[in-house]
Amino acid sequence: MRWTMIGSRLAASVVKIVKIVNIIDLFLFENEIMSYVPTTGGQSPRASPQQSPVASPGMSRSARAPAPYRRDFEAKLRNFYRKLESKGYGQGPAKLKLHIRREHLLEDAFNKIMCASKKDLQKCKLYVQFDHEEGLDYGGPSREFFFLLSRELFNPYYGLFEYSANDTYTVQVSPMSTFVDNHHEWFRFCGRVLGLALVHQYLLDAFFTRPFYKALLRLPMSLSDVESLDQEFHQSLLWVKEHDISGSQSLDLMFAVTEEVFGTAVERELKPGGKNIPVTEKNKKEYIERVVRWRLERGVSEQTDSLVRGFYEVVDARLVSVFDARELELVISGTAEIDLNDWRLNTEYRSGYHDNHVVISWFWAAMERFTNEQRLRLLQFVTGTSSVPYEGFSALRGSTGPRKFCVEKWGKPNSLPRAHTCFNRLDLPPYPSPETLYEKLLLAVEETNTFGIE
């Protein structure tokens, strides 16, 4: 469904203006080992992770916010997680066990999560078991679960969400979702998934429009929020706001809009009798407020309410209220651009490797050659998620808390790389040449799919 401008006369007038365990168990199981073993598998309907637009969360951390803002946010984040822990969120002792078949991931996740009580969603430890796979969940399978589930659930392919008018990266609730069976429960499920990811500190492979996060926080919308949905529409309204539309500048606007629904132009009044009420310099503020509300809600308010309800069934609204929309965006989705310097500075080495080892030099040279998408795939291969926390690689999480990316010397020169997602560890064989290392890494990154024990 495509939506037209607020009116053809306005579009014509402004066309020249217009143009984002426990410690013991950890010790016992780290060397057992749970690894991510390269195998071939099918592809998700959704495309591979894309580079983020300029205004997305994928910007460099220095560009996203000045240092004082970052420090303030980091303090908020630490305090938020402390409060979650003190209130018993995700602490157990009971477990919320999700037995998932990869080929029925959405169906199984929906049935398990929607059957869980509010108390279980909030208090239970999360345990994910993929069918016919032997990996124990000390963090890795759960991270991969949220990664895969978010790629499916928030994929416009399924009709619940659509891409914004600005890009094919950020998504928003789709008006077409009303035609999805049981759509209110599906949106409530979406909200629960967002809440679970937040409580258990797992990043999602999805970026939403800024108004989506404001709706999640129940914050009022403004004209500036329209920009992340549709820049041209925003510029048109901005022109009306900043210019005198009386006299020769009159646009002959009414308190009504025209939208296209299934190829048919439909006129909608912004207030009772609106098609007969002209917009003047005196009442244009009310007009802009009403047209902004129409553009942001346009047939999705009930779906959004269901999603928000599901979200707050998992997490207390008072705890989340410390964040603004921009901050919540970073907490839920992390960043999408890989900072190689930050990555290297926060990488550890084992079993003979060190930062100046020739194989490690080849590894970072390979990372230089990789596209950002390939780097994200490697990160997902090793950690179970393709996103980087707001604080950078120093804040990567393992099975029991922060755990840096690690490269360990392992295997024979003809072996494929192996990954331990619970511990963010890459087992990298001592390859004989940089080209061999590059090719083996590329093969592992592009062909991995399941967990197993070696």
Buried (B, 14 or more C-beta within 10 A) or exposed (E): EEBBBBBEBBBEBBEEBBEBBEEEEBEEBBEEBBBBBBEEEEEBEBEEBBBBBEBBBBBEBEEBBEEEEBEEBEEBBEEBBEBBEEEEBBBBEEEBBBEBEBEEBBEBBBEBBEEBEEEEBBBBBBBBBBEEBEBBBBBBBBBBBBBBBBBBBBBBEBBBBBBBBBBEBBBBBBBBBEEBEEBBEBBBBBBBBBBBBBBBBBBBBBBBBBBBBBBBBEBEBEBEBBBBBBBBBBBBBBBBEEBEBEEEEBBEBBBBBBBEBEEEEEEEBBEEEBEEBEBEBEEBEBBBBBBBBBBBBBBBEBBBBBBBBBBBBBBBEEBBEBBBBBBBBBBBBBBBBBBBEBBBEBBBBEEEBEEEBEBBEBBBEBBEEBEBBBBBBBBBBBBBBBBBBBBBBEBBBBBBEEBBBBBBBBBEEEBBBBBBBBBBBBBBBBBEEBEBBBEBBBEBBBEBBBBBEE
